[in-house]
């Protein structure tokens, strides 16, 4: 049972990291232009940076409360 919880927490952190890094990448003009074929509006760039940072912080916090992987019952 505990191993399923650890796997779920790990996958959650991985998904949050992926979303955060994607947001930070889209905050860069060149990457945004490659995806959407137009320049990034300044307000959206700030929003993407903020969202990316918050998602990475959530990913860090999601793994802080778990026991070490070597923990066995």
Secondary structure, 3 states (H helix, E strand, C coil): CHHHHHHHHHHHHHHHHHHHHHHHHHCCHHHHHHHHCCCCCHHHHHHHHHHHHHHHHHHHHHCCCCCCCCCCC
